[in-house]
Amino acid sequence: MIKVLNAWWYNGTIGIVKVFNGFEVKYYIGIGYGQDEKEDIDKILKYGSRFYPEVFEVE
């Protein structure tokens, strides 16, 4: 079962969703409708792309 841990929104429709699938934390990015946060999260998890925030870490 996937547990939503957090969601961040940009301009009301673009979002990044952080989830825990029972084994690891994953992030997904996608576009919602901007009307209902739960529906938008579900849409991003179904149709969004995997997002890797570690690419922004400075070494």
N, C-alpha and C positions, 0 to 999 in steps of 0.2 A: 504494500500500500504506500502511495506517495503522500508525504506530509509537506504542505506548503509552509516554509519557514519565514519567508519575507517576499515582498514585491516592491520594486522601485519603478516610478512612472516618470516619463519625460513627455511633455506637452499633452498629457492626458490620454494618449493612445499607445505610445511606444513603451513597452515595459520589459523589465528583467525580473524573472521569478526564480527564487532560490527554493529548492526542494530537497528532502531527504527521502531516499527510496528504501531505507532499511539497511543499506550497505554503505552508501556514500552520499555526500552532498553534491548536487548538480545545479547548474544554472541554465535557464532558457531565456531567449530574447525573441520578441515578436510584437505584433501589432494587435491591439484590441479595438473595440468600438468606442470606448470612452464613456459608456453609459452605466455599466454594472461591473464592478471590480471582480466579483467571483466569475462571471461569464468571461471576462477578458483573461483572467488567469487560466481558466480551463481552455480557452482558445489558444493561448500561447503554449501551454503544455502539449496540446494536441498538434498544432501546426507550426509552432515556433522552431527556432534553430538552437542547437546547443551553444552555450556561451561559456568562454573560459576566461574568467577575470584575472587569472594569474599572468596573462600576457601583458598586463599593465604594471606588474611589479617591477620595481627598479632594483637592479643588482648592484 
